[in-house]
Amino acid sequence: MPRSARDKLKLAALSLLAVLLVRSAVSLSVIGAGFHALSDDDFSRVVIAQSFAWRPRWDPSGTSWLPLPFWLYGTCMTLCGATLACARVLAFTLGLVGALGLWLAGRWLGLSRNAALLGTMLACAVPYAAWLGVATTPDYFTAVLVLLACCSLARRRPVIRICGAAALTAAVLSRYEAWPLALVWSLWVAAEAVRRRDWRSLALAAAVLVAPLGWMAHGVLYHGDALFFIKRVVNYRRALGVAGADAAARLLSTPQHLLRDAPELWAMTLVCSLGCWLAKVRPLRQRWCRPLLGMLSIVILLMIGDWRDGAATHHVGRTLLPVWLLFSLLLAKGIADYFKKSGSVMRVVGAVGVAATYALAWTIIRPAVMNLDQFCPRIEETNMGALASSRVPRGERLAIYTRDYGYFAVEAAFARPNDVVVLDTHDPRRPVAQDILRSKSSLARSLNGRGADWLVLPTSGEALLSPESQVRSRGSSLSLCQLR
């Protein structure tokens, strides 16, 4: 290998090592600050992955959720153990791999190694990227896959386009936000292929549509509707009462979150744009139009989803993460070009300006404009599930009743989906006729025929148990009881 090639390889390896260190520091700081889960979906997805590890099937969730994340988590659980700890270690690892993907996307955009490293650091510092990089949901690594697919449009090298198609296919099977990008990506590559008479690229453009078309065919065969996932989301939102009456407000919800949930990114973009204009630096590149068009298609889909009551029910920012990741890389390019072409004095002024802007946006603007949904750490629920896992013998069934969706956390920590029965799923589309803890008879009816040997329930329900049952452990709000 020539010496220059070895030197480039060493520099690239050092950059990737720095990326891993940055992402590790961000992830550990988030965990150290007490972050455990974004929402109850984190635990629900773990439970489905555990069920897949126990009994693999094509559609693990049986709902509107796409299958690839469950295939990935369930396969790893089959090899390493179907536990909540295994899922969290895998989420941490995917966060590291995703950071490497960010750096690679920057290189595909034409950024230097240092600029790509800076862009990765900025992207990892986006709050939703920091949180989702350790969450057991597929949002973070899907956002990176979407970013890679978009950035592959900036290059015409066959290898990069093939990698972009593979990333897009994986993203399409993980989150619906990638679907409009699949259409835009396919149309753009197909148009180029026809113009250049490159039939291999035309086949690649058609290949990325196989996954969404296959999932819609699955909907026709098993659910009687190709767009079953849209109807389920709409029905769920309306049953929850999330749908709003003002169509215009719903339509503008996504752009508002795009700006309000990452104010430091946009503030730095304004300052950087001003600095580049004063220094007569032109960091923009024509090849960025295609990735930006891909991201625009995602934003438009989300706006339509808001308008039609088919958007996310919570933490809307997680669906916008790909856009913030791309703009982090573009911002890094502007900063790098400014520092490259400016004098020493202007470099100091620029560094102070960017740092001050970030600090101002983080400490003052963000608390004023961001309206963040609450997190769901579910500490007591996971502790109770882990305790039940150690106390309940294998083969005996654990019944779970909680006042809300906390039963997912108990079940995930219990890590034995085939030994669990949930008394009330709190599905607003199929509500239970009466409160299970209304009386001794209502609790007895809910347990009748379930074959449960143990029960997790609120401490207030202990008085409704039969005299022969025993409370084996009691927390601040939940109790573990052995039924007789």
C-alpha positions as CSV (number, residue, x, y, z in Angstrom):
1,M,0.0,0.0,0.0
2,P,1.5,3.4,-0.9
3,R,2.5,5.7,2.0
4,S,-0.1,8.3,1.1
5,A,-2.8,5.7,1.1
6,R,-1.7,4.5,4.5
7,D,-1.6,8.0,5.9
8,K,-5.2,8.6,4.6
9,L,-6.3,5.3,6.2
10,K,-4.8,6.3,9.5
11,L,-6.4,9.7,9.5
12,A,-9.8,8.1,8.6
13,A,-9.3,5.6,11.4
14,L,-8.5,8.4,13.9
15,S,-11.6,10.3,12.8
16,L,-13.8,7.3,13.3
17,L,-12.3,6.7,16.7
18,A,-13.1,10.3,17.6
19,V,-16.6,9.7,16.4
20,L,-17.0,6.7,18.6
21,L,-15.6,8.6,21.6
22,V,-18.0,11.5,21.1
23,R,-21.0,9.3,20.7
24,S,-20.0,7.2,23.7
25,A,-19.6,10.4,25.8
26,V,-23.0,11.7,24.7
27,S,-24.7,8.4,25.4
28,L,-23.1,7.9,28.8
29,S,-24.0,11.4,29.8
30,V,-27.6,10.9,28.8
31,I,-27.8,7.6,30.8
32,G,-26.0,9.3,33.7
33,A,-28.5,12.1,33.7
34,G,-31.3,9.5,34.4
35,F,-32.7,8.8,30.9
36,H,-34.1,5.3,30.6
37,A,-36.9,5.5,28.0
38,L,-38.6,8.1,25.8
39,S,-42.1,6.6,26.2
40,D,-43.9,3.3,26.9
41,D,-43.2,2.4,23.2
42,D,-39.6,1.6,24.3
43,F,-40.8,-1.2,26.5
44,S,-43.6,-2.3,24.2
45,R,-41.1,-2.8,21.4
46,V,-38.8,-4.8,23.7
47,V,-41.7,-7.1,24.6
48,I,-42.5,-7.7,20.9
49,A,-38.8,-8.4,20.3
50,Q,-38.8,-10.9,23.2
51,S,-41.9,-12.6,21.7
52,F,-40.0,-12.8,18.3
53,A,-37.0,-14.4,20.0
54,W,-39.4,-16.9,21.6
55,R,-41.4,-17.5,18.4
56,P,-40.1,-15.9,15.1
57,R,-42.7,-14.7,12.6
58,W,-42.8,-12.4,9.6
59,D,-44.9,-9.7,11.3
60,P,-43.8,-9.8,15.0
61,S,-46.1,-7.0,16.2
62,G,-49.3,-7.8,14.3
63,T,-50.1,-4.1,14.4
64,S,-49.0,-1.2,12.2
65,W,-45.4,-1.3,13.3
66,L,-42.9,-2.3,10.6
67,P,-40.9,-5.5,11.2
68,L,-37.2,-4.9,10.7
69,P,-36.4,-3.6,14.2
70,F,-38.1,-6.6,15.8
71,W,-36.1,-8.9,13.5
72,L,-32.9,-7.3,14.6
73,Y,-33.6,-7.1,18.3
74,G,-35.3,-10.5,18.4
75,T,-32.4,-12.2,16.7
76,C,-29.9,-10.6,19.1
77,M,-32.0,-11.7,22.0
78,T,-32.0,-15.2,20.7
79,L,-28.3,-15.2,20.8
80,C,-27.6,-13.1,23.9
81,G,-30.8,-13.5,26.0
82,A,-34.3,-12.0,25.8
83,T,-33.8,-9.4,28.6
84,L,-34.3,-5.7,28.8
85,A,-30.6,-5.3,29.6
86,C,-29.7,-7.0,26.2
87,A,-32.1,-4.6,24.4
88,R,-30.5,-1.6,26.0
89,V,-26.9,-2.7,25.2
90,L,-28.0,-3.2,21.6
91,A,-29.5,0.3,21.6
92,F,-26.2,1.7,22.9
93,T,-24.3,-0.2,20.2
94,L,-26.6,1.0,17.4
95,G,-26.0,4.5,18.7
96,L,-22.3,4.0,18.1
97,V,-22.8,2.5,14.7
98,G,-25.2,5.3,13.8
99,A,-22.6,7.9,14.6
100,L,-20.2,6.2,12.2
101,G,-23.0,6.4,9.6
102,L,-23.3,10.1,10.2
103,W,-19.6,10.6,9.5
104,L,-19.9,8.5,6.3
105,A,-22.9,10.6,5.2
106,G,-20.8,13.7,5.6
107,R,-18.1,12.3,3.4
108,W,-20.7,11.4,0.8
109,L,-21.8,15.0,0.9
110,G,-18.3,16.1,0.1
111,L,-17.2,17.2,3.6
112,S,-13.6,16.8,4.6
113,R,-12.7,14.4,7.4
114,N,-12.6,17.2,10.0
115,A,-15.8,18.8,8.8
116,A,-17.5,15.4,8.8
117,L,-16.3,14.9,12.4
118,L,-17.6,18.4,13.4
119,G,-20.9,17.6,11.8
120,T,-21.2,14.3,13.6
121,M,-20.5,16.1,16.9
122,L,-23.2,18.7,16.2
123,A,-25.6,16.0,15.2
124,C,-25.0,13.9,18.3
125,A,-25.6,17.0,20.4
126,V,-29.1,17.4,19.0
127,P,-31.2,16.5,22.1
128,Y,-33.4,14.0,20.2
129,A,-30.3,12.3,18.7
130,A,-28.8,12.1,22.2
131,W,-31.9,10.5,23.7
132,L,-32.8,8.2,20.9
133,G,-29.2,7.0,20.5
134,V,-29.7,5.0,23.7
135,A,-33.5,4.3,23.4
136,T,-34.8,0.8,22.4
137,T,-36.9,2.3,19.6
138,P,-35.7,2.3,16.0
139,D,-35.9,6.1,15.5
140,Y,-32.2,6.9,15.7
141,F,-30.7,4.3,13.5
142,T,-33.6,4.7,11.0
143,A,-32.8,8.4,10.9
144,V,-29.2,7.6,10.0
145,L,-30.3,5.2,7.4
146,V,-32.5,7.8,5.9
147,L,-29.6,10.3,6.0
148,L,-27.3,7.9,4.2
149,A,-29.9,7.2,1.5
150,C,-30.4,11.0,0.9
151,C,-26.7,11.7,0.8
152,S,-26.1,8.8,-1.7
153,L,-28.0,11.0,-4.2
154,A,-25.2,13.5,-4.0
155,R,-22.9,11.0,-5.7
156,R,-23.1,8.9,-8.8
157,R,-20.6,6.2,-7.9
158,P,-22.4,2.8,-8.2
159,V,-21.0,1.5,-4.9
160,I,-22.4,4.5,-3.0
161,R,-25.8,4.2,-4.8
162,I,-26.0,0.5,-3.9
163,C,-25.2,1.3,-0.2
164,G,-27.8,4.1,-0.3
165,A,-30.4,1.7,-1.7
166,A,-29.6,-0.9,1.0
167,A,-29.9,1.8,3.7
168,L,-33.2,3.0,2.3
169,T,-34.6,-0.5,2.1
170,A,-33.8,-1.1,5.8
171,A,-35.2,2.3,6.7
172,V,-38.4,1.6,4.8
173,L,-38.9,-1.6,6.8
174,S,-38.3,0.3,10.1
175,R,-40.2,3.6,10.0
176,Y,-42.9,5.0,7.7
177,E,-41.2,8.4,7.4
178,A,-38.8,6.8,5.0
179,W,-41.5,5.9,2.5
180,P,-41.8,9.2,0.6
181,L,-38.0,9.3,0.4
182,A,-38.1,5.8,-1.3
183,L,-40.4,7.3,-4.0
184,V,-38.2,10.4,-4.5
185,W,-35.0,8.3,-4.5
186,S,-36.5,5.9,-7.0
187,L,-37.8,8.5,-9.4
188,W,-34.5,10.5,-9.3
189,V,-32.3,7.5,-9.9
190,A,-34.7,6.2,-12.6
191,A,-34.6,9.5,-14.4
192,E,-30.8,9.5,-14.4
193,A,-30.7,5.9,-15.5
194,V,-33.0,6.5,-18.5
195,R,-31.1,9.6,-19.5
196,R,-27.7,7.8,-19.3
197,R,-29.2,4.4,-20.5
198,D,-27.9,2.8,-17.4
199,W,-30.2,-0.2,-16.9
200,R,-28.5,-1.4,-13.7
201,S,-29.3,1.9,-12.0
202,L,-32.9,1.5,-13.3
203,A,-33.1,-1.9,-11.7
204,L,-31.7,-0.4,-8.4
205,A,-34.4,2.3,-8.5
206,A,-37.1,-0.3,-8.8
207,A,-35.5,-2.5,-6.1
208,V,-36.1,0.2,-3.3
209,L,-39.8,0.0,-4.0
210,V,-40.0,-3.7,-3.3
211,A,-40.1,-3.3,0.5
212,P,-43.0,-0.8,0.7
213,L,-45.0,-2.6,-2.0
214,G,-44.4,-5.9,-0.2
215,W,-45.6,-4.5,3.1
216,M,-48.8,-3.2,1.4
217,A,-49.3,-6.6,-0.2
218,H,-49.0,-8.0,3.3
219,G,-51.7,-5.6,4.4
220,V,-54.0,-6.8,1.6
221,L,-53.5,-10.4,2.5
222,Y,-53.6,-10.3,6.3
223,H,-55.5,-7.1,7.1
224,G,-57.7,-6.6,4.0
225,D,-56.3,-3.2,3.2
226,A,-53.1,-2.1,1.6
227,L,-53.0,1.1,3.8
228,F,-54.1,-0.6,7.0
229,F,-51.3,1.1,9.0
230,I,-52.7,4.5,8.3
231,K,-56.2,3.6,9.4
232,R,-54.9,2.1,12.7
233,V,-52.9,5.2,13.5
234,V,-55.8,7.4,12.7
235,N,-58.2,5.3,14.8
236,Y,-55.8,5.2,17.7
237,R,-55.2,9.0,17.7
238,R,-58.9,9.7,17.6
239,A,-59.7,7.2,20.3
240,L,-57.1,8.9,22.5
241,G,-58.6,12.3,21.7
242,V,-55.3,13.6,20.2
243,A,-56.9,14.8,17.0
244,G,-57.4,18.5,16.9
245,A,-60.2,20.5,15.4
246,D,-58.2,23.2,13.6
247,A,-56.9,21.8,10.3
248,A,-54.5,24.7,9.8
249,A,-52.9,24.2,13.2
250,R,-52.5,20.5,12.5
251,L,-50.9,21.3,9.2
252,L,-48.3,23.6,10.7
253,S,-47.5,21.4,13.7
254,T,-44.5,19.7,12.0
255,P,-42.8,22.9,10.8
256,Q,-43.2,24.3,14.3
257,H,-41.6,21.3,15.9
258,L,-38.9,21.4,13.3
259,L,-37.9,24.9,14.5
260,R,-38.8,24.8,18.1
261,D,-37.3,21.4,19.1
262,A,-33.8,22.3,17.8
263,P,-33.4,26.1,18.2
264,E,-29.7,26.0,18.8
265,L,-29.2,24.4,15.4
266,W,-31.1,27.1,13.5
267,A,-29.6,29.9,15.6
268,M,-26.1,28.7,14.7
269,T,-27.1,28.3,11.1
270,L,-28.2,32.0,11.0
271,V,-24.9,33.1,12.6
272,C,-22.8,30.9,10.3
273,S,-24.7,32.2,7.2
274,L,-24.0,35.8,8.3
275,G,-20.4,35.0,8.9
276,C,-20.0,33.3,5.5
277,W,-21.7,36.2,3.8
278,L,-19.4,38.7,5.4
279,A,-16.3,36.6,4.7
280,K,-17.5,36.0,1.1
281,V,-17.5,32.2,1.6
282,R,-19.9,30.1,-0.4
283,P,-20.3,26.7,1.2
284,L,-23.4,25.7,-0.7
285,R,-23.1,23.0,-3.3
286,Q,-25.5,22.1,-6.1
287,R,-25.3,18.4,-5.4
288,W,-27.0,19.1,-2.0
289,C,-30.3,19.8,-3.8
290,R,-31.1,16.1,-4.1
291,P,-30.6,15.2,-0.4
292,L,-32.6,18.4,0.6
293,L,-35.4,17.3,-1.8
294,G,-35.5,13.9,-0.1
295,M,-35.8,15.5,3.3
296,L,-38.5,17.9,2.1
297,S,-40.5,14.9,1.0
298,I,-40.4,13.6,4.6
299,V,-41.5,16.9,6.0
300,I,-44.4,17.1,3.5
301,L,-45.5,13.6,4.4
302,L,-45.5,14.4,8.1
303,M,-47.5,17.6,7.5
304,I,-50.1,15.6,5.5
305,G,-50.1,13.0,8.4
306,D,-50.8,15.8,10.9
307,W,-53.6,17.1,8.7
308,R,-55.2,13.7,8.3
309,D,-54.7,12.7,11.9
310,G,-52.2,10.0,11.0
311,A,-49.0,11.5,12.6
312,A,-47.1,10.4,15.7
313,T,-49.1,10.6,18.9
314,H,-46.1,11.8,21.0
315,H,-42.6,13.2,20.8
316,V,-43.0,14.5,17.3
317,G,-39.3,15.5,17.2
318,R,-38.2,11.9,16.7
319,T,-39.8,11.9,13.3
320,L,-37.8,15.0,12.3
321,L,-34.4,13.7,13.4
322,P,-33.2,13.0,9.8
323,V,-33.7,16.6,8.9
324,W,-31.7,17.8,11.9
325,L,-28.9,15.4,11.2
326,L,-28.6,16.6,7.6
327,F,-28.5,20.2,8.6
328,S,-25.9,19.5,11.2
329,L,-23.6,18.2,8.5
330,L,-24.3,21.2,6.2
331,L,-23.7,23.6,9.1
332,A,-20.4,21.9,9.8
333,K,-19.4,22.4,6.2
334,G,-20.2,26.2,6.4
335,I,-18.2,26.5,9.7
336,A,-15.2,24.6,8.2
337,D,-15.2,26.7,5.1
338,Y,-15.4,29.9,7.1
339,F,-12.5,29.0,9.3
340,K,-10.5,27.8,6.3
341,K,-10.8,31.0,4.4
342,S,-10.8,33.6,7.2
343,G,-7.9,35.3,9.0
344,S,-6.9,34.6,12.5
345,V,-8.9,37.5,14.0
346,M,-12.1,36.5,12.1
347,R,-11.6,32.9,13.2
348,V,-11.6,34.0,16.8
349,V,-14.7,36.2,16.2
350,G,-16.4,33.3,14.5
351,A,-15.6,30.8,17.2
352,V,-16.9,33.1,19.9
353,G,-20.0,33.9,17.9
354,V,-20.9,30.3,17.3
355,A,-20.2,29.2,20.9
356,A,-22.2,32.2,22.3
357,T,-25.1,31.5,20.0
358,Y,-25.2,27.9,21.0
359,A,-25.1,28.7,24.7
360,L,-27.8,31.4,24.3
361,A,-30.1,29.1,22.3
362,W,-29.6,26.2,24.8
363,T,-30.1,28.2,28.0
364,I,-32.7,30.8,27.0
365,I,-34.4,30.1,23.7
366,R,-34.9,26.3,24.1
367,P,-36.7,26.5,27.5
368,A,-38.9,29.3,26.1
369,V,-40.0,27.6,22.9
370,M,-39.7,23.8,23.3
371,N,-42.7,21.9,24.5
372,L,-41.4,18.4,25.2
373,D,-43.6,15.5,26.1
374,Q,-42.6,13.8,29.4
375,F,-40.3,10.8,29.4
376,C,-41.3,7.4,30.9
377,P,-38.4,6.0,32.9
378,R,-40.7,3.4,34.7
379,I,-38.1,2.7,37.3
380,E,-40.5,0.9,39.8
381,E,-42.1,-1.1,37.0
382,T,-38.8,-2.4,35.7
383,N,-37.6,-3.2,39.2
384,M,-40.8,-5.0,39.9
385,G,-40.5,-7.0,36.6
386,A,-36.9,-8.0,37.4
387,L,-37.9,-9.0,40.9
388,A,-40.8,-11.1,39.5
389,S,-38.4,-12.7,37.0
390,S,-36.3,-13.9,40.0
391,R,-39.2,-15.0,42.2
392,V,-41.6,-16.6,39.7
393,P,-40.5,-20.2,38.7
394,R,-40.4,-20.9,35.0
395,G,-43.7,-22.4,33.8
396,E,-45.8,-20.4,36.3
397,R,-47.7,-17.4,34.8
398,L,-47.6,-13.8,35.9
399,A,-50.7,-11.6,35.6
400,I,-50.1,-7.9,35.4
401,Y,-52.5,-5.0,36.0
402,T,-51.4,-1.4,36.1
403,R,-53.4,1.8,35.9
404,D,-51.7,2.8,32.7
405,Y,-49.2,1.5,30.1
406,G,-46.7,0.7,32.8
407,Y,-47.4,-3.0,32.3
408,F,-45.1,-2.9,29.3
409,A,-42.1,-2.1,31.5
410,V,-43.0,-4.8,34.0
411,E,-43.4,-7.3,31.1
412,A,-40.1,-6.2,29.4
413,A,-38.1,-6.6,32.6
414,F,-39.8,-9.9,33.4
415,A,-38.4,-11.1,30.0
416,R,-40.7,-14.2,29.7
417,P,-43.4,-13.1,27.3
418,N,-44.9,-16.7,27.1
419,D,-45.5,-16.6,30.9
420,V,-47.3,-13.3,31.1
421,V,-51.0,-12.4,30.9
422,V,-52.0,-8.7,30.8
423,L,-55.4,-8.1,32.5
424,D,-56.0,-4.7,30.8
425,T,-54.1,-3.3,27.8
426,H,-55.7,0.1,28.2
427,D,-56.3,0.2,24.4
428,P,-58.7,3.2,23.9
429,R,-60.2,1.4,20.9
430,R,-61.2,-1.6,23.0
431,P,-61.8,-0.3,26.6
432,V,-62.6,-2.7,29.5
433,A,-66.2,-2.7,30.6
434,Q,-65.3,-1.8,34.2
435,D,-62.4,-1.2,36.5
436,I,-60.7,-4.5,37.4
437,L,-60.0,-3.2,41.0
438,R,-63.6,-2.0,41.5
439,S,-64.4,-5.0,43.8
440,K,-63.2,-8.5,44.8
441,S,-65.6,-10.1,42.3
442,S,-64.3,-7.9,39.4
443,L,-60.7,-8.8,40.1
444,A,-61.7,-12.5,40.4
445,R,-63.5,-12.4,37.1
446,S,-60.5,-10.9,35.3
447,L,-58.3,-13.6,36.7
448,N,-60.7,-16.4,36.1
449,G,-59.5,-18.8,33.4
450,R,-56.1,-17.0,32.9
451,G,-54.1,-19.6,34.7
452,A,-52.1,-17.0,36.6
453,D,-50.0,-18.1,39.6
454,W,-48.7,-14.6,40.4
455,L,-50.0,-11.1,40.1
456,V,-48.5,-7.6,39.9
457,L,-51.0,-5.0,40.8
458,P,-51.3,-1.5,42.5
459,T,-50.8,-1.7,46.2
460,S,-54.3,-0.3,46.7
461,G,-55.7,-3.6,45.3
462,E,-54.1,-5.9,47.8
463,A,-57.2,-5.8,49.9
464,L,-59.2,-7.4,47.0
465,L,-57.1,-10.5,47.0
466,S,-58.3,-13.8,48.4
467,P,-57.2,-14.6,51.9
468,E,-55.0,-17.4,50.7
469,S,-53.0,-15.1,48.4
470,Q,-49.8,-13.7,49.8
471,V,-47.9,-10.4,49.1
472,R,-44.3,-11.3,48.3
473,S,-43.0,-7.9,47.7
474,R,-44.4,-4.4,48.0
475,G,-43.1,-1.2,46.3
476,S,-44.2,2.4,46.5
477,S,-47.1,1.8,44.2
478,L,-46.9,-1.9,43.0
479,S,-47.0,-5.2,44.7
480,L,-46.0,-8.7,43.7
481,C,-48.5,-11.3,45.0
482,Q,-48.6,-15.1,44.9
483,L,-52.1,-16.3,44.1
484,R,-53.8,-19.3,45.7
